[in-house]
Amino acid sequence: MNIKPLSDRVVILPNPAEEKTAGGLFIPDTAKEKPLMGTVKAVGPGTADVKMEVKEGDVVMYGKYAGTEVEIDGTSYLIMKQADIMAILG
């Protein structure tokens, strides 16, 4: 992947959606929930007002409707502002 986000934006590779329930039932594609966690793949330089707190490789949690979905080399990524990220998971 060769993408460099601008300003205070980040590129995130979402975790795959759950395939099975805790009880072992398979979830059809139409009923799968959008994942709310993913791995940061690229980070913009920030702005004069926004210091970038996330870095490549961080696992983050974001809002359900955050970001714009893009497809690069056959893989779906999300591009969102750093402010849409709720937490960095340790």
Secondary structure, 3 states (H helix, E strand, C coil): CCCCCCCCEEEEEECCCCCECCCCCECCHHHCCCCCEEEEEEECCCCCCCCCCCCCCCEEEECCCCCEEEEECCEEEEEEEHHHEEEEEC
